[in-house]
Amino acid sequence: MVIAAVDGSEHSLKALEWARAAAVRHGTGLVVAHVLSDSAQLYAARRSSLYDRTEPEETEDPVSTRIRAHLAAGGPLPSEVRYETLEGSVPEALRDIGEGARMLVMGSRGRGGFAALLLGSNSRAVSTSAACPVVVVAHAARGVDVASQASAGRVVLGLHAAETPDNVLDFAFTEAAARGTTLQVVSAYSIPPSPTMVIDSPFAVIPPEALAGEDEDAVPAEREMLRSQTERLAPFRAKYPAVPVEQAAVPGDAAGRLVATSNSAALVVVGRHHPRRHIRSLMMGSVANAVLQHAHGPVAIVPTLTETPGLSESD
């Protein structure tokens, strides 16, 4: 199932549209989850303690009403749509409902907080600790039009050939296959910059078949990175033969290149943790953090677990 976290804000409606399209692509159900505000939870608790038989059993939730109307007026719906009203803190409630989900989708900023924030506290807390992949959809001040981006563009994977776990690659290939689009794989290598290197120049994208020959203009570190990529990607290219793959090796930190590609990408996929950290650590890797903070389009933060919940065929 795909879960869309909503709070009635325009940011969450963009995330809902992205989640609806994802559920249709994957042929799975959509759960629309709304965590009641603190004031609504307080009112519900107070009403429960002072139960009055003349009061209706349930009070109308304006957020749920708006979301239902929004979905009814929009595009195609998944075969199953379920609405869940949750209580508790937003991060904890969403982490709980996200157990076993294919992905949880939310806006980069919710109804609260400062308008200048690039990333809301709830988005960061959930993407840092959820057991399932979390897709964060950039708000209007950072991103491009979500409706057009949702069905266009390639999927971009940030890959550390030696360390990115298999479930992160599998998630990226699955998304590219579901969209019928290209997967672009970006890795970084460390070398001292040459006098002729132009740091802001576009990086070269190389198809795997081009690696058979030696590129005299490529530095040894770049060639080695591309070959490491090719070796790491081989089993996934065999598993997903219909997914076209492009490979790119860039000098320095990959985060800046991933942010740049997010302008035109349908989705940027990165692993959440360094694999040598404890899997329950609340620390997020520097690349994942930078991409999540600054990407112009949707970003999938995939937990680096041995097996990620939500990727089974039954979902």
N, C-alpha and C positions, 0 to 999 in steps of 0.2 A: 504494500500500500504506500501511497504518497500522502504525507501530512502537510497541510498548509496552516501555518500559524497566523492568525489574524487578530487585529484589535480595532478594526474599523477605519484605520488611517489609510490615506492614499498609498502610502508605502506598502502596507500589508495587502492592499488590493492588487498591486502590481505582482507581489509574491503569489497571491492566489491565482492570478491568470497564468503565471509560469507553472505553478503546481498543477493546475487543471490540464494544461497542455502536456505536461510530463506524464500524468496518470493515463491520459488517452494514448500517448505514444507507447507506453509500456503495457497497456491493456490491464491496468490494475485499478483498485478502488482509490477514492480520494476521501480523506478525513479532514474536515475543516475544524480546527481546534481554536477555541477562544478562551483565554484565561481571564476570568472576571477581575475587574479592577479591585483594589483594596477596599474602596468605599462600597462597592456592590457586595463583596464578601462580608463586610461588616454588617451591612443592612440585612443580608440573608441570615447571618448568625443571630442578629438581634430579633428578627421576625420569628425565627425558629424558637427562640427562648421565650418569646411573648406570643405564642401561637393564638391566633384569633380565628375562629371558625368562619367568621364572615368574610375573611380575606381569601382571595383565590389561592389555590394550592401553589401555583407558579406565577412569577411575575415575568412580564415580557422583557426579553433581552434585546435592546435596540441594535446592538452589534450583530447578533445572530439574524435579526430581521433584515438588516441592510445587506448582509452577506448572501442570504438566500435570494433576495431580489436581484442582486448583482449577478449571481450565477445564472438565474433564470433568464436574464436578459442577454446573456453572452453567447459564446460559441458552444460547440459540442461538449457534452458532459461524459465523464467515465460511466461505466455500467453501474457503479455503486458510489453514492455520495452520502457520507455520514457526518453529522454535526456533533461536536463534543464541546460542552461548556465545562471548563476546568476551574478548580480552586487551588490556592496555594501560591507560592512565588512563581513568576513566569518561567525562569530557567528550570526549576525543579519539576513543575507540571509538564513542561514540554519534553524534558529528558525522560520522564516516566512514560508518556504516551508514545515517544519515539522508539522505545525498545522494540526491535524486530522490524522496523519500517524500512522500506527501500530507501527513502530519503525524507528529510524534514525541510520544508521550504519556508523562509521567513524574509521579511524586509530588512534592509540594513539599518533602518532606524524606525522606531515605533512612534506612537502618539506623544510620548513624553520626551524629556531631554531638551538639550539646546539645539536650535536649528542648524548651528554651524558644525555639529558633530558629524564626522564621516561615518562612524559606526556606533550604533546604540549599545548600551551596556548589556541588554538582554540578548542581542544578536551575538555579541562576543562571548557571553557566558555559555550560551547553548552550543555554539560552534566549537567552543573549547572543550566541552565535556560530554556531549551527547554520544550515545553508543552507535548511532546510525550516521550516515553521511548527512551533512547539513548544507543546503544550498542557500546562500545569502544573495538576495537580489538588490542591486544598488538602487538608491533612491534617485529622484529626478535630477538633483543637483550634481550627482556624480556620473549618472549613467546615460545611455542612449535609450531609445524607445524599446521597452521590453516586449511589446506585442510583435514588432517586426524582428527583433533579435531572437525571440524564442524559437522561430522556425528557420532562421537563416544563420549562416556562418559556421565555422568549424568548431570542434571541441579542441581545447588546448590543454595539454598535460605538462605540468612541471615535474620533471623526472631527475632524480639522482640515481644513476644507473646501478650503483652498488648498494643503495640503502632504501629506496622507496619500496614498500612492501607490495606484494602481488595484488592484494585486494584494491589498492589505489589504481593500478593499471587496469584491472578488470572493470572497475567502475567507469573509467574513462572510455575504454573500448565499448562497453555496453551502451553508454550514452551516444557515442558516435554511430554505432550500429542502429540504434533506435531512430536516430535522426537521418540516417542515410547520408552522412557527411564525412568529411576528412578529419582525421585525428592528427594534430600537429604536436610533436613532442619536443619540448624545450629543455635543454640541460646547460649548465654553466661549467666552465673550466677556468682554472686560475693560472694566469701567466702574466709576467710583466708586460705592460703595454709597449708596443713598438712605436717608433717615431712616426710611422705612416698610418697608424691605426686611428680611425675617426670613431670616437666612442659613440656618437649619436647616429652613426650610419645604420641603415637597416641590416639586420642579420641575414645570413644566407640560409635559405631553406633547401635541404638536399633530399631528394628521394632516395630510398635505400638502394635502388639498383645502381645509382651513381657512385656508390662507395666501392664498387669493384675496382675502379681505377684509382690512381694516386693523384690527388689535387696538389700540384706543385705550389699553389698559392696559399694553401692551408698550413697553419702552424702545426707542429707535431701534437700538441695538446688537443687541438681541435679534432684532428684526425682520430686520435685515440678515443676521445669522447664519443664521436660519431660511431666508431666501431663498438664501443661498449654499449651504446644505445641499441645498435643493431642486434647484438647478441642478447641483450635483455628483452627486447621486443619480440624476438623470434617466436617464442611459444604463443604469444598473444596474437601475432599476425596469423599464425596457423589456426588458432581458435576462432578468429574473426576475419576470415579471408576476404570478405566483402568490404572491409573498412580500409579505405586508402590511408596511408601513413606518410607524413612528412616529418623529417628530422631536422632539428636546428641545434647547433652548439654555439653558445655565446660566451664571451669573456666576462669574468667578474660574477656579480650576483644575478641570479636568474629572475629575482622578483621584479626588477624594473622592466625587463622584457615581457614578463607575463602581464604586468599591468598595462603595458603598451598594447599588447595583442588583445586585451579585453575589450577594447573599443569596438572590434568587429567580430569577436568570438561569440558563439552561442553559449559557451560555458567554459570556464577555466577550472581545471581540477588540480588540487594539490593535496598531499598528505598532511595530516595534522601534526603528528609528533615525529621527532627524531626517534628511530626505532630502538636506540639504546636507552631511551628514557623509559620509566615505568609507564605501562599503558594507561594507567589511571591518573597520570600526572595532569595537573591543571595548566601546565606550561604548553604554549603553542610554539611550533617552530618559527624561526625568524622569517622565512620565505612565506609561509602560510599567513602569518600575522600581517606582513607588509601587503600581500596581495588582497587580503580581506579588507584592510583599511583603505586601499586606494584604487581597487579595480573599478572600471567603468561599467561592467556588466556582471552577470551572475557568476558566483564563485562557489564551487563545491569543496567543502572541507571534509576530507574522508579520514575517519579514525584509522590509525595504522595498527589495526588488530590482525591477528592471524586469520580470523574469519569475520568479515563485517556483516552484521545482521542486515537483512533486507535484500540480499542479492540472490536469494534462492529462486528457483523456477516457480515455486508455489505462489510467490507474490506477484 
